[in-house]
């Protein structure tokens, strides 16, 4: 394997182990949910974690995000260990199966939420929101209430909101699994297009082989907390 350049270097997960809590006091001495997982994601690359429910995919994602403590190993970005970096300072984005939009806000205000938190100037926020709504196929929808959107439209808004702050890594946890098959196939193609158009580095968690093949550049298979060769 050739060594990555500084420009290519992105995420490195090294021998990561995450254990279930062993007691109600939150001690992490139980069985391993993730065991000795090692992989890397280059900048601009989309990698799928493929496996059945309960195999540890989402737990691994939470550990990378800093939302789950590691029992062993390390998570690094561009060679820097993130052990002491809190989740909100890692520059990572998360998108879930449930769009988790703010029902009291319009489409545009949902997309702009992260930009507002970053104190991005109003004109720059508006330009970024318009750019992303065009990219996800919802132009001129900024003033619509999110409660009037279909499930597929809500996921498009959630994707735009996740991309708005330009995360250095976007983690997608089964983002299409709540949709019917036809809509999943259409949105899967759109998701792949948008990720590449924005040069987004991403990890996609899925149990769907065809979804992984349609969206990701590379697929890693996971079973019983470990990666294995296909």
Wavefront OBJ file of the C-alpha trace (Angstrom):
o trace
v 0.000 0.000 0.000
v 1.392 3.404 -0.966
v 1.660 6.056 1.711
v -0.952 8.809 1.448
v 0.092 12.371 0.806
v -0.832 15.164 3.231
v -3.534 16.257 0.784
v -5.081 12.767 0.646
v -4.856 11.925 4.354
v -8.245 12.025 6.015
v -9.702 9.613 8.555
v -7.696 6.831 10.170
v -9.418 4.336 12.456
v -6.804 2.174 14.153
v -7.556 -0.963 16.162
v -10.727 0.614 17.562
v -12.585 -1.393 20.202
v -15.845 -0.300 21.811
v -17.354 -2.303 24.656
v -20.938 -2.491 25.861
v -21.610 -1.051 29.290
v -21.163 -3.696 31.957
v -23.365 -2.119 34.618
v -25.950 0.550 35.313
v -23.095 2.757 36.527
v -21.854 3.063 32.936
v -18.696 0.984 33.289
v -17.496 -0.104 29.843
v -16.275 -3.567 30.752
v -18.878 -5.614 28.900
v -18.546 -7.571 25.649
v -17.112 -5.791 22.620
v -19.599 -4.218 20.209
v -16.672 -3.259 17.951
v -13.416 -5.214 18.102
v -10.062 -4.140 16.678
v -11.383 -2.302 13.617
v -8.838 -0.609 11.344
v -9.531 1.301 8.120
v -8.924 4.664 6.479
v -10.925 7.097 4.367
v -9.075 9.452 2.029
v -10.284 13.013 1.568
v -13.037 13.128 -1.035
v -13.676 9.378 -0.759
v -17.048 7.796 0.078
v -16.769 4.512 1.997
v -19.675 2.230 2.904
v -19.826 0.131 6.078
v -22.053 -2.767 5.055
v -23.489 -5.368 7.409
v -26.602 -6.723 9.135
v -28.410 -4.963 11.958
v -26.602 -5.297 15.284
v -23.135 -5.898 13.821
v -21.670 -2.714 15.329
v -21.818 -0.335 12.345
v -23.683 2.472 14.102
v -21.653 2.022 17.284
v -18.478 2.442 15.250
v -19.903 5.576 13.638
v -20.717 7.049 17.042
v -17.202 6.255 18.247
v -15.694 8.083 15.274
v -17.953 11.053 16.007
v -16.789 11.072 19.627
v -20.233 10.182 20.968
v -19.134 6.733 22.190
v -16.006 6.191 24.344
v -13.264 3.971 22.951
v -12.091 0.987 24.944
v -9.008 0.727 22.760
v -7.399 2.084 19.612
v -7.562 5.563 18.140
v -9.444 7.799 15.730
v -7.277 10.257 13.795
v -7.822 12.968 11.217
v -4.901 13.921 8.992
v -2.559 12.278 11.497
v -3.940 14.074 14.561
v -5.380 11.937 17.359
v -8.918 13.065 18.243
v -9.037 11.460 21.695
v -9.166 14.825 23.473
v -11.286 16.601 20.852
v -14.987 16.864 21.830
v -17.621 15.921 19.221
v -18.643 19.492 18.407
v -15.037 20.453 17.628
v -14.216 17.559 15.282
v -15.749 19.191 12.231
v -17.757 16.054 11.455
v -21.394 15.954 10.321
v -24.066 13.323 10.980
v -27.167 12.391 9.015
v -29.612 9.770 10.288
v -32.463 7.581 9.054
v -34.879 10.065 10.607
v -34.355 13.487 9.016
v -34.667 15.126 12.468
v -35.640 18.483 10.990
v -36.833 21.362 13.157
v -40.596 21.384 12.587
v -40.995 25.039 13.561
v -38.449 26.244 10.990
v -38.748 26.656 7.227
v -36.694 24.616 4.772
v -34.157 27.436 4.392
v -33.790 27.983 8.130
v -33.265 24.257 8.658
v -30.493 24.203 6.061
v -28.934 27.358 7.501
v -29.003 26.131 11.114
v -25.344 25.096 11.310
v -24.244 28.222 9.478
v -26.098 30.383 11.978
v -24.329 28.573 14.820
v -21.021 29.374 13.103
v -22.061 33.047 12.829
v -21.719 33.035 9.047
v -22.882 36.416 7.662
v -26.500 36.557 6.494
v -25.696 37.071 2.788
v -23.239 34.169 2.780
v -25.786 31.954 4.555
v -28.445 32.772 1.969
v -26.078 32.024 -0.907
v -25.000 28.682 0.603
v -28.616 27.650 1.279
v -29.667 28.508 -2.287
v -26.672 26.597 -3.679
v -27.478 23.457 -1.701
v -31.224 23.498 -2.313
v -30.467 23.669 -6.028
v -28.008 20.798 -5.675
v -30.459 18.506 -3.838
v -33.284 19.255 -6.274
v -35.369 21.615 -4.132
v -34.861 25.052 -5.688
v -37.340 27.759 -4.656
v -38.409 25.654 -1.654
v -36.731 27.717 1.035
v -39.896 29.234 2.502
v -41.861 25.976 2.638
v -42.676 24.530 6.080
v -40.811 21.244 6.506
v -44.013 19.664 7.816
v -45.443 19.869 4.282
v -42.603 17.897 2.708
v -42.679 14.246 1.678
v -40.301 11.787 3.330
v -37.928 11.955 0.388
v -37.976 15.755 0.366
v -37.247 15.834 4.089
v -34.175 13.660 3.572
v -32.984 16.001 0.827
v -33.299 18.917 3.246
v -31.462 16.913 5.917
v -28.651 16.249 3.450
v -28.433 19.943 2.540
v -28.365 20.868 6.243
v -25.575 18.341 6.894
v -23.494 19.692 4.018
v -24.054 23.396 4.699
v -21.208 23.863 7.253
v -18.815 22.009 4.891
v -17.960 19.163 7.302
v -14.575 17.585 6.763
v -16.271 14.204 7.243
v -19.972 13.401 6.782
v -21.323 10.251 8.443
v -24.590 8.878 7.101
v -26.344 6.302 9.290
v -28.891 4.373 7.178
v -30.151 7.667 5.674
v -32.525 6.030 3.158
v -33.726 2.931 5.006
v -37.096 4.402 6.041
v -38.091 5.046 2.407
v -39.734 2.657 -0.051
v -37.524 0.814 -2.522
v -38.263 2.952 -5.574
v -37.602 6.188 -3.732
v -34.482 4.748 -2.098
v -33.038 3.882 -5.497
v -33.723 7.366 -6.872
v -32.383 9.169 -3.813
v -29.364 6.865 -3.658
v -28.310 8.050 -7.095
v -28.924 11.668 -6.109
v -26.959 11.228 -2.886
v -23.969 9.830 -4.779
v -24.114 12.747 -7.209
v -24.305 15.381 -4.467
v -21.447 13.876 -2.433
v -19.185 13.904 -5.460
v -20.281 17.353 -6.614
v -19.279 18.725 -3.201
v -16.120 16.556 -2.912
v -17.416 15.368 0.456
v -15.500 12.782 2.461
v -18.152 10.394 3.787
v -18.914 7.136 5.574
v -22.225 5.478 4.697
v -23.662 2.903 7.110
v -26.074 0.540 5.385
v -27.331 -3.048 5.352
v -28.275 -2.773 1.654
v -25.724 -4.166 -0.822
v -27.140 -2.322 -3.830
v -27.229 0.972 -1.917
v -23.568 0.603 -0.963
v -22.615 -0.168 -4.563
v -24.592 2.813 -5.928
v -23.270 5.412 -3.474
v -19.803 4.420 -2.237
v -16.410 4.307 -3.900
v -15.461 1.386 -1.692
v -17.331 -1.028 0.582
v -16.119 -2.474 3.885
v -18.057 -5.446 5.223
v -18.755 -5.773 8.913
v -19.991 -8.708 10.973
v -20.083 -9.301 14.728
v -18.107 -6.143 15.472
v -15.269 -6.839 13.017
v -14.376 -6.043 9.438
v -13.901 -9.061 7.181
v -12.878 -9.703 3.604
v -15.711 -10.328 1.147
l 1 2 3 4 5 6 7 8 9 10 11 12 13 14 15 16 17 18 19 20 21 22 23 24 25 26 27 28 29 30 31 32 33 34 35 36 37 38 39 40 41 42 43 44 45 46 47 48 49 50 51 52 53 54 55 56 57 58 59 60 61 62 63 64 65 66 67 68 69 70 71 72 73 74 75 76 77 78 79 80 81 82 83 84 85 86 87 88 89 90 91 92 93 94 95 96 97 98 99 100 101 102 103 104 105 106 107 108 109 110 111 112 113 114 115 116 117 118 119 120 121 122 123 124 125 126 127 128 129 130 131 132 133 134 135 136 137 138 139 140 141 142 143 144 145 146 147 148 149 150 151 152 153 154 155 156 157 158 159 160 161 162 163 164 165 166 167 168 169 170 171 172 173 174 175 176 177 178 179 180 181 182 183 184 185 186 187 188 189 190 191 192 193 194 195 196 197 198 199 200 201 202 203 204 205 206 207 208 209 210 211 212 213 214 215 216 217 218 219 220 221 222 223 224 225 226 227 228 229 230
